[in-house]
Amino acid sequence: MDRLLFLLAAGLARGAVLALFALSLVIVWRAARVVNFAQAAMAAAAVYAAFHATAATGSYWIGLATGLAAGALLGAAVERGLMRRLPAHAPLPGIIVAIGLVMVLQAGLAIAFGPEHRPMHPPFSQRPFVIGGVPLLSPYDLFTLGAAAAVMAALALLFNRTPLGLRLRAAAFAPETARLAGVRVPRMVALGWALSAAAAALAALLLVPTELGLNPHAVDLLFVNAFAVAVIGGLDSPAGALLAGIGTGLLVSLVTGYASASAAPLAVLALMTLVLLVRPGGLLAAKEARTA
């Protein structure tokens, strides 16, 4: 029982990071109807910016703010400089450009900073609290959960309760009608990309200190699992990303603890296959796909 409680607590923290990164993929999909396969490389670039800002200032929080700003700026730049120039209703060019961007970014990071892992130190202890003799969440796990929950709640509030969120949703779901209503659709799409890249950068910044360290491929596995989470929950569904992220995090933790780490990717793949067989659009997919 002690082992089960520990694994559930660890899976909850990992699931929050997966949900946040999956939400970033959902935001881009809703805004541009494209899966951004460059999301991991863009997030890694933002983490490098945070790493060097922290090293220069000695402040984790300045590094965190720098990483989020770098992610947002990179997301907007990719949309305005690359994605906006592609055919609007043909997904294949966007996929090809994103894969090319992955190669360019990862090669550039390796050339600039080297391929070795650079340790990143979390702002709080990773020693878990022991309650009733059972090790549970650490202070850093609590920070991870709180940060991910706060960002997801803020994004939900933005999209559902503010005039800016209304314009963002109008630009995504009905761009022609939104233009007639005076919404600057290109600006809203660029903002969606910026928000998505910033959310992905935060997820990477929360994860990397718990792994081997920072290198140009440090976020690749997170992207693979988060993409599976987004598909399981439904690419159009932010709530699906949250639900599937937490569930997948718990699944990975339990499989790793009771079987092996090498079996965890197979478990995620099996879950995604099962969901697609039963609900091809994802667990919380909309009943009708939009045409915009």
N, C-alpha and C positions, 0 to 999 in steps of 0.2 A: 504493500500500500504506500509506503514511504517513497519508493521508486516511482510509482505511478503519479503521485502528487508532484514530485519534482519534475517529471517529464511533461506533465500538463502545464505547469507554470512556465517551463522553458518554451514549450510550444506556443503558448499564448503570446509571449514576447516576439518570437520569430514570426508568428502569424500576423501580428500588427505591422511588421515591416513588409511582409509579402502583400498584405492588403493595401498598404500605401503605394507600393510600386505598381501593383495591378491597377489601382485607381488612376495613376498617371497614364497608363496605357488606355484606359477607358476614356479619359478626357480627350486624348488625341483622336481616338476612334470616333467619338461623338462629334468632334469639331471638324475633322477632315476625312473621315472614312478611310483611314490608313492605319495599319499597325506599324508603329515606329520601331523598326528593328535596330535602330541606332540609339535607342534609349539607354542601354547599358553603357555604351562608350561615352555618350554625352554626360551621364551621371558620373562616370569615372573621371572625366575631365574636370567636372565641378568639384569632386573630392580632392583632386590634386590642387586646385585653387585654394580650397579650405586648408589643406595640409600645409601649404607654403605660407598662407596668411597666419596660421597658428604658430608656425616656426618663426616667422618674422616678428610677431607681436607677443608671443607667449600666452595668448588668450584663446581658449577653446571657442569662446562665444563669438569673437571677431572672426575666427576661422569658419564657424558655422554660418554666420551671416554672409561671409564672402562666398562660401560654397553655394548657398541658396541664390544669391544674386548672380553668380556665374552661371548656374544652371538656367535661371530664367532668361538671362541675356542670350545664352547659347541656343535655347529653344526658340526664342523669337528670331534670332539670326538664321537658324536653319529653315524656319518657315518662310521668312521673307526672301532669303537668298537662294533657296533651292526648291522647296516644295511648292511655293506659289507659282513657279514657272512651269510646272508640270501639268499635263491634261487633267481636268477636274474630275472626269468620270471614268478614268482608266487607272485601276489600282496598281497594275504591274510596274509602271515607271516609278511610282513612289517607293515600292518595295526595293527595286533595283538601286535607286539612289540612296535609300537608307542603308542597304548592305554595303554599298561603296563608301558611305560616310563612316561606317563602322571600321572598315579597313584603314581609311585615312586617319581617323582619330586615334585608333589604337597604335598604328605605326608611328604617328607623330608623338604620342605620349612616350612610347618606348624609346624613340630617338632622343627626346628632350630630357627624360628623367630616368631612363634605364628600365630593364625588365624585372629588376629585383623587387622583392616585397619590402615595403617601408612600414614599420610598425606605427600604428596610430593609437594614442592613449585616450581612453574614454574620460569624461569629466567626473565620473563618479565610480565608486568601487564596484567591481564585478563579483565580490564575495557575497553569496546569497544570505539573506536573513534565515535564521534557523528558528522555526516555530514548532514547539512540541517535538523537538528532535528531528524535524524534517526540513531540509534545505529547500527554500522556495525561491522567490524572486530576489534578485540583487537590486541595490539602488540604481544601477545603470539600466536594468530591465524595467524598473518602474519609470525611469526617465524616458525610455524608448516607448513604452506604452502610452505615457502621458503626451509625449510629443506627437506620436502618430495619431492618437485620438483627437488631440486639439486641432491638428491640421485637417483631418478628415471632417471634423465638425465645422471648422471654418469654411471649408470648401462647400459643404452642404448648405450652410447658411448663405454663402455668396451666391450659389446657383439658384437657390429656391426662394430667397427672401429679399433680394436686393434688385434695384433697377438694372445694375450692371449684369447681374446673373441672368435677368430676363433677356437682355440683349445678346448675351453669350449663347443662351439656349435658342433664341430666335435665329441667330446667324448659323447655328449648327443644324437645326431641324428644317428651317424654311428660309434659305438665304435670299431667294428672289423676293419673297414677301417682305423679309426684313429690310431689304434695300429700299423697297417702296415706302416702308415706314420710317426711313431715315437712318437706319442702323448702318454704321460703317462696317460691313461684313469682313473685309480683309483685316481691319484692325482687331476685330473680335477673334478671328481665327488665330492671328499672331499672339494675342493675349492668352488664348487657350493653350497654345504650344508652350508659352512661357510658364504658365501655371503647371502644366504637365511636367516640364523638365525640372522645375523647382521641387515638385513633390518627389520625383524620382531621385533627385540629388539628396534630398533629406533622407529618403529610405536608405540610400547607399551610405550616407554619413553615419546613420545609426547602426548599420550592419558591419562596416569594415573594421571598426575597433574590436569586434568580437571574433574576427576571422584571422587569417595568417598575416594580414596587413594589406597595404595599398600597392597595387601594380596595375598595368593597363587592362588586365583581364579580371580584376577583382570583383566586378559587378556582373560578370557573365552568367554565373549560376543563378544569381538572384533574378536576372531577367528571364531565364528559362522557366524557373518556378513561378514567377509572377505572371508570365504569359499564360501558363497553364491555369493559374488562378483566374485570370481575366476570362478565359474561355469557359471555365467551369461555371463562373458566376454569371456570364453573359457580357459580351463586349459593350453592350449598350447600358449596362446596369451598374452604377456606383454601389448600390446596396449589395449587389451580387459579388462585387469585388471584395467588400468587407466581409461578408459571410463566408465566401470561399477562401479568402485569405486566412481567417482564423481557423477554419476547419482544416485547411491544408497544412498550416503550421503545426497544429496538434497532431495530424497524421504523420508528418515527417519526424516530429519529436518521438512519438511512440514507436514508429518503425525503427528509427535509429537506436533507441534505447533497448528495445526487446529483440531486434534482429541484428541489423548492421547498417552503417551509413551508406554502403553501396546499394542497399535494398530500397532506400528512401526514394530515389528518382523513379524506380519501377513502380512504387506505390502511387506516386503522383500521376504517372502515366496511366496506370490502371484506373485510378479515380476519374481522370479526364475522359478516358475511353468509355467508361460506364455512363457518365453523365451525358456524353454526346450521343450515345445509343438511345438514351431515354428522353433527353431534352436537347436536341441538336443545337438550339440557340443558346443554351446555358440555363442554369437553374432559375434565374430571375430575368430571363430575356423578355422583351416586349412581345406581345401577341402578334403584332404586325410590324414588319421591318419598314422603316421609313425609306423614302425614295430619294430624298435630298442628298 
